[in-house]
Each structure stands twice: as structure tokens, then as C-alpha cells.
């Protein structure tokens, strides 16, 4: 994630909905996330690329992504979405707000605000989304309530999907190879965060073509795939 626009650091006591005995720091950052996104056609292509990148493997992350909207579509009507991402079952959780995504020729740009979130509280909010309104310790949720006007009717949970992300360091680039498991099928994608997406896209295209890896430019986000209820063609 790049081009930091604002940073706030605040100190909060967690209220009774969370864990009254805990106190933590919350760092909230607004960024413009710029990524190269290349979609892979099938599991065999994904495996072939995984094998090629295996010498550069750093880690594999098991992610669960759960999305929320206001009960009156306050977020989606403004091209925004609220997400809780759980890592490795529930060892870590991050709350994100993404807004006004643009994806063209395999390059994605989206404004993102994120902060760490207590995973136990996160699970409670998935089960009972109304709890999100009561999380006074979250700078991000305060902004959501104030800027998008989410009112007393609160939030609704939209559901989500699981993602297996393999992370690599290759030629100075951080590559993320994703296997996203939706209720209606599985999607495969190679992502690369980038300060110079057009240049890095050409480097990746050359590598894939040299090794006979088929790909297409992604033209929709994973959330867009989830909302559509069908895999990209």
C-alpha cells in the first residue's frame, strides 16, 4: 500500500462490549492501494506458477474476509465497503474501509483505511453486526458513522469468502499468489503492490509468458466477484 495521505495514532480503552480489562494503541492509516492484478485461469496454472516461485516463498496466509454495509446501503451507495479480515483462523484481525475502486488493464487503485481489530470482538460482530455501532475504540468506525451516516439501524453482514495467500519476494517485488474460495467456485490471481504499476506489470507479463503461464488482466475486485455470485469469465 502506498501514497500515505493521513496517519492518526490514538490511545483507547476498550468498552464493555469489547474487553474492559484491555487497553491498546490504534494506528489508522488512509492509503491509496495500487496493485497489479493478473487473473489465472485454473488450478493447474496456479500450481505451475506456485512451483516456479517456490524458491522465493516468504509465507502463506490463511485469510477469511467478511464484509459489512449499512442497513440502508449507506456504504455501497457511495462505492465503499467495510471488511473484517481474520488471519490464520483468528490469530489476528484487521478492519478495513475501501472506497471508490478503479481497475483498468490489470491495475487496481482504491482508497483504503485500516486498523488492527480484536479478533474475539470481530467474531462477535460477525454474529451480531449491531455490535459495530458500540465499538467506541475504533477511529475507523467513528469515521464510517460520521462520514457515511450509518444510523441507529446499524450494519448488516454481507458474508464473505476465504483466501489462501502465498507471499513471495521476487526481483525486488512483493508478489501475492491467491486462491480465493467462494461458495460458487474458486478464483486464482497474482497480485503485486507497486509504486510503478505499468513498469512492474510488463516485468510480470514477461516472466509469465516466458514460462508459458496463461493469464488475463483482472477487471473486477475479489469483492466484486463475491457480490456478483459468479466467477469471472
VMD Tcl script that draws the C-alpha trace (Angstrom):
set ca {
  {0.00 0.00 0.00}
  {1.46 3.36 -0.95}
  {0.98 7.13 -1.00}
  {0.13 7.72 2.61}
  {-2.34 10.58 2.90}
  {-3.18 10.70 6.61}
  {-1.99 8.97 9.73}
  {-3.54 9.11 13.17}
  {-2.40 7.44 16.35}
  {-4.75 7.32 19.28}
  {-4.96 5.67 22.66}
  {-8.18 3.92 23.62}
  {-9.69 1.94 26.45}
  {-11.92 -0.79 25.09}
  {-15.50 -0.51 26.28}
  {-17.66 -3.22 27.85}
  {-18.71 -4.65 24.50}
  {-15.06 -5.49 23.93}
  {-12.70 -6.44 26.76}
  {-12.82 -3.95 29.62}
  {-9.51 -5.13 31.05}
  {-7.56 -4.36 27.86}
  {-6.08 -1.11 26.63}
  {-4.35 -0.70 23.29}
  {-2.97 1.72 20.70}
  {-4.80 2.02 17.39}
  {-2.97 3.25 14.31}
  {-5.27 4.23 11.47}
  {-3.84 4.95 8.02}
  {-5.52 6.15 4.85}
  {-3.64 4.97 1.77}
  {-4.06 4.67 -1.95}
  {-3.54 0.98 -2.59}
  {-2.10 0.40 -6.07}
  {-1.76 -3.16 -7.31}
  {-1.12 -5.10 -10.49}
  {-3.76 -7.86 -10.67}
  {-3.42 -10.74 -13.11}
  {-6.07 -13.47 -13.14}
  {-5.05 -17.09 -13.69}
  {-7.45 -19.44 -15.50}
  {-7.38 -22.58 -13.33}
  {-5.85 -24.61 -10.51}
  {-3.16 -26.20 -12.69}
  {-1.87 -22.79 -13.82}
  {-1.88 -21.62 -10.22}
  {0.14 -24.69 -9.20}
  {2.62 -24.23 -12.04}
  {3.25 -20.62 -11.01}
  {3.50 -21.63 -7.35}
  {6.19 -24.16 -8.26}
  {8.14 -21.57 -10.25}
  {8.05 -19.09 -7.37}
  {8.74 -21.61 -4.60}
  {12.43 -20.58 -4.14}
  {11.22 -17.06 -3.31}
  {8.46 -18.03 -0.85}
  {8.18 -15.97 2.35}
  {4.94 -17.10 3.98}
  {1.45 -18.44 3.40}
  {-1.52 -16.68 4.98}
  {-4.97 -18.16 5.56}
  {-7.44 -15.28 5.36}
  {-11.16 -15.03 5.98}
  {-12.80 -11.89 4.59}
  {-16.18 -10.76 5.96}
  {-17.96 -7.68 4.56}
  {-20.47 -5.23 6.00}
  {-22.73 -2.46 4.74}
  {-25.05 -0.03 6.45}
  {-28.60 -1.32 6.89}
  {-29.73 1.27 4.31}
  {-26.81 0.62 1.93}
  {-25.01 3.74 3.16}
  {-21.61 2.33 2.17}
  {-22.37 0.58 -1.11}
  {-24.31 3.58 -2.39}
  {-21.04 5.52 -2.01}
  {-18.91 2.76 -3.59}
  {-17.43 1.77 -0.24}
  {-17.23 -1.46 1.73}
  {-16.29 -2.34 5.30}
  {-14.25 -5.53 5.80}
  {-13.04 -7.63 8.69}
  {-10.12 -9.85 7.70}
  {-9.17 -12.71 10.01}
  {-5.73 -14.28 9.64}
  {-4.86 -17.92 10.32}
  {-8.29 -18.73 11.80}
  {-8.35 -15.97 14.44}
  {-4.81 -15.11 15.50}
  {-5.06 -11.62 14.03}
  {-7.79 -9.36 12.64}
  {-7.73 -6.15 10.59}
  {-10.66 -3.80 9.96}
  {-10.61 -2.03 6.58}
  {-12.68 0.53 4.74}
  {-12.20 0.56 0.97}
  {-13.75 3.21 -1.25}
  {-14.08 4.22 -4.89}
  {-12.14 1.37 -6.51}
  {-10.90 1.72 -10.08}
  {-9.43 -1.19 -12.04}
  {-8.20 -0.87 -15.62}
  {-5.86 -3.03 -17.72}
  {-4.92 -5.11 -14.71}
  {-4.05 -2.15 -12.44}
  {-6.22 -1.55 -9.38}
  {-6.42 1.67 -7.38}
  {-8.52 2.00 -4.26}
  {-8.56 4.28 -1.22}
  {-8.11 2.24 1.96}
  {-8.33 2.99 5.66}
  {-7.38 0.22 8.07}
  {-6.64 -0.55 11.70}
  {-6.00 -3.61 13.88}
  {-9.10 -5.09 15.48}
  {-9.55 -7.51 18.36}
  {-10.28 -10.92 16.76}
  {-12.64 -12.04 19.54}
  {-14.66 -8.86 19.16}
  {-14.51 -9.31 15.39}
  {-16.17 -12.72 15.64}
  {-18.85 -11.25 17.89}
  {-19.52 -8.53 15.29}
  {-19.87 -11.10 12.52}
  {-22.50 -12.92 14.59}
  {-24.20 -9.71 15.73}
  {-23.35 -6.79 13.39}
  {-25.11 -4.27 15.66}
  {-22.08 -4.52 17.94}
  {-20.05 -2.48 15.44}
  {-22.02 0.62 16.42}
  {-20.87 0.26 20.02}
  {-17.13 -0.01 19.36}
  {-16.08 3.42 20.62}
  {-12.39 2.49 20.50}
  {-12.31 2.38 16.68}
  {-11.25 5.53 14.85}
  {-12.22 3.87 11.58}
  {-15.78 3.02 12.69}
  {-16.22 6.55 14.02}
  {-15.36 7.86 10.55}
  {-17.78 5.40 8.96}
  {-20.59 6.54 11.22}
  {-19.87 10.23 10.72}
  {-18.97 10.34 7.02}
  {-21.42 7.76 5.69}
  {-24.25 8.43 8.13}
  {-24.73 4.89 9.35}
  {-27.55 5.40 11.84}
  {-29.25 3.58 14.66}
  {-30.24 0.68 12.42}
  {-26.55 -0.04 12.15}
  {-24.74 -2.54 9.99}
  {-25.59 -5.74 8.14}
  {-23.20 -8.59 7.46}
  {-22.93 -9.45 3.75}
  {-20.95 -12.68 4.23}
  {-17.60 -13.30 2.63}
  {-15.03 -15.77 1.36}
  {-11.76 -17.47 2.31}
  {-8.42 -16.82 0.68}
  {-5.12 -18.69 0.73}
  {-2.34 -16.19 0.01}
  {1.24 -17.23 -0.74}
  {3.69 -14.34 -0.44}
  {6.97 -14.13 -2.38}
  {9.90 -11.73 -2.71}
  {10.90 -11.87 -6.38}
  {13.29 -9.46 -8.13}
  {12.55 -6.76 -5.59}
  {8.78 -7.18 -5.94}
  {6.36 -8.46 -3.33}
  {4.13 -10.98 -5.08}
  {0.93 -12.45 -3.63}
  {-0.50 -15.58 -5.23}
  {-4.14 -16.01 -4.20}
  {-6.56 -18.90 -4.20}
  {-9.95 -17.40 -3.32}
  {-12.67 -19.84 -2.31}
  {-16.22 -18.60 -2.86}
  {-19.44 -20.55 -2.30}
  {-19.82 -20.73 -6.09}
  {-16.25 -21.67 -7.05}
  {-12.55 -20.81 -6.79}
  {-10.69 -17.91 -8.39}
  {-6.89 -17.59 -8.84}
  {-4.97 -14.34 -9.04}
  {-1.45 -12.91 -8.90}
  {-1.16 -9.52 -7.20}
  {1.75 -7.12 -6.86}
  {1.71 -3.91 -4.82}
  {3.51 -1.31 -6.88}
  {4.77 2.26 -6.99}
  {5.23 1.90 -10.76}
  {2.45 -0.46 -11.86}
  {2.91 -0.14 -15.63}
  {6.61 -1.00 -15.39}
  {6.08 -3.86 -12.94}
  {3.19 -5.22 -14.99}
  {5.48 -5.56 -18.00}
  {8.08 -7.38 -15.89}
  {5.46 -9.82 -14.63}
  {3.97 -10.33 -18.08}
  {7.40 -11.18 -19.47}
  {8.02 -13.70 -16.69}
  {4.64 -15.37 -17.15}
  {4.91 -15.52 -20.93}
  {8.46 -16.91 -20.83}
  {7.21 -19.75 -18.64}
  {4.00 -20.48 -20.53}
  {1.72 -19.19 -17.75}
  {-1.67 -18.15 -19.10}
  {-3.26 -15.05 -17.60}
  {-5.72 -12.22 -18.16}
  {-5.97 -8.75 -16.69}
  {-8.30 -8.75 -13.71}
  {-11.22 -6.44 -14.38}
  {-13.10 -6.86 -11.10}
  {-12.05 -6.97 -7.45}
  {-12.49 -10.06 -5.28}
  {-15.34 -8.26 -3.51}
  {-16.89 -7.60 -6.90}
  {-16.64 -11.31 -7.70}
  {-18.23 -12.14 -4.34}
  {-21.11 -9.71 -4.92}
  {-21.75 -10.95 -8.45}
  {-22.17 -14.55 -7.26}
  {-20.24 -15.95 -10.19}
  {-16.64 -16.42 -11.30}
  {-15.14 -14.05 -13.91}
  {-15.29 -15.35 -17.47}
}
mol new
graphics top color blue
foreach p $ca { graphics top sphere $p radius 0.5 }
foreach p [lrange $ca 0 end-1] q [lrange $ca 1 end] { graphics top cylinder $p $q radius 0.2 }
display resetview
